[in-house]
């Protein structure tokens, strides 16, 4: 099994919900989740601002960003593993990265909406 560390923004209501779901799905506890919103990610080679701006993970010592980081997380969760394996295809990963870029542009509005609904 690969070693996987996921950095996430614990102050983001969208991230909180997503990571809570991933933790429930990660029954084998294969993923180590680290909240970077409190500045506790001292083991990360990436600037804190970059960590808060995009999703990052480290799989087997290699740092991944964006859709590639999501795919690594999916591969560690049995029910999502097929999606993660499909994302190893460069065309599939490129499409996922485009979708992630579109999400990032909408993220501030979605965060405001999620905060109002909470």
Secondary structure, 3 states (H helix, E strand, C coil): CCCEEEEECCCCHHHHHHHHHHHHHCCCCCEEEEECCCCCCCCCCCCHHHHHHCCEEEECCEEEECHHHHHHHHHCCCCCHHHHHHCCCHHHHHHHHHHHHHHHHHHHHHHHHHHHHC
